[in-house]
Amino acid sequence: MRKKLKAKLEAIKNIRHWIFEVKGTYSPGGDSNFEGKVKDDTGRTILTIVENEDYNQLTRLLRTSKYMQKLEDMKGLAEYIWDRNLIPISEEEKEEWKKKKHLPIDIRLVRIV
């Protein structure tokens, strides 16, 4: 029991804690002024998702992809980022995470008013 607990705690230590900053409103099929930025631990922007009259990135991600079903689905967003290799890790570390069947990032939703 103790070995399993140590292994889980070690895995948690290496997880990256990122944030998804959201501002604006998203209305499916209507006028949206949505902008979302996925930022890493240091505050560097990794991914930007825009939904307005010119871009429909969020609608495509929610309706046609297998990752996110709703805006609050941060696990799906983490899988999207993982599959596109946007996490800066070495190949050895990536293989370790594949064996664990767990994602090395945890994303938290933050709404900016």
C-alpha positions in Angstrom: 0.0 0.0 0.0 2.8 2.4 0.9 4.6 1.9 -2.4 1.5 2.7 -4.4 0.9 5.8 -2.4 4.5 7.0 -2.9 4.2 6.3 -6.7 1.0 8.4 -6.9 2.5 11.3 -4.9 5.6 11.2 -7.2 3.3 11.4 -10.2 1.4 14.3 -8.8 4.6 16.3 -8.1 5.5 16.3 -11.8 2.1 17.4 -13.1 2.0 20.9 -14.7 -0.7 23.2 -13.5 -1.9 25.4 -16.3 -4.8 27.9 -16.5 -7.3 28.6 -19.2 -8.2 32.3 -19.1 -11.5 33.1 -20.6 -13.0 36.5 -21.4 -16.0 37.6 -23.3 -19.1 35.6 -24.0 -19.8 32.5 -26.2 -23.2 32.1 -27.7 -23.5 29.1 -30.1 -24.9 30.3 -33.4 -25.0 33.9 -32.4 -22.7 36.9 -31.9 -19.7 35.9 -29.7 -16.8 37.9 -28.5 -14.9 35.0 -26.8 -11.2 34.7 -26.3 -9.5 32.0 -24.3 -5.8 31.6 -23.6 -4.1 28.5 -22.2 -1.1 29.6 -20.1 1.6 27.5 -18.6 3.1 27.8 -15.1 5.2 30.9 -16.0 2.3 32.8 -17.7 3.4 32.1 -21.3 0.5 31.7 -23.7 0.5 28.2 -25.2 -2.8 28.2 -27.1 -5.3 30.9 -28.1 -8.9 30.0 -28.9 -11.0 32.8 -30.5 -14.7 32.9 -31.3 -16.0 36.1 -33.0 -17.4 37.1 -36.4 -14.1 36.2 -38.1 -13.1 33.0 -36.3 -15.0 30.0 -35.1 -12.3 28.0 -33.3 -14.3 27.3 -30.2 -17.4 26.1 -32.1 -15.3 23.7 -34.1 -13.6 22.4 -31.0 -16.9 21.9 -29.2 -19.0 20.5 -32.0 -16.7 18.6 -34.3 -13.8 17.4 -32.2 -13.7 14.4 -29.8 -12.1 16.4 -27.1 -14.5 18.9 -25.6 -18.2 18.6 -25.3 -18.7 21.9 -23.3 -16.7 24.9 -22.4 -16.0 23.7 -18.9 -14.4 20.4 -20.0 -10.8 21.0 -19.0 -9.9 17.3 -19.2 -10.8 17.4 -22.9 -8.8 20.5 -23.4 -5.8 18.9 -21.7 -6.2 15.9 -24.1 -6.3 18.3 -27.0 -3.1 19.9 -26.0 -1.4 16.6 -25.3 -2.3 15.2 -28.7 -0.9 18.2 -30.5 2.4 18.0 -28.6 2.1 21.5 -27.0 3.6 20.4 -23.7 7.4 21.0 -23.6 8.7 17.6 -22.4 11.4 15.2 -23.5 10.6 12.0 -25.4 11.6 9.8 -22.4 9.2 11.7 -20.1 6.4 11.5 -22.7 6.8 7.7 -22.9 6.6 7.4 -19.1 3.3 9.4 -19.1 1.9 7.2 -21.9 2.6 4.1 -19.7 0.9 5.7 -16.7 -2.2 6.5 -18.9 -2.5 9.8 -17.2 -2.0 13.3 -18.6 0.9 15.4 -17.2 -1.1 18.6 -17.1 -4.0 19.9 -15.0 -5.9 22.9 -16.5 -8.0 25.2 -14.4 -10.7 27.5 -15.9 -10.4 31.2 -14.9 -13.0 33.7 -16.1 -11.8 37.3 -16.5 -14.5 39.9 -16.2 
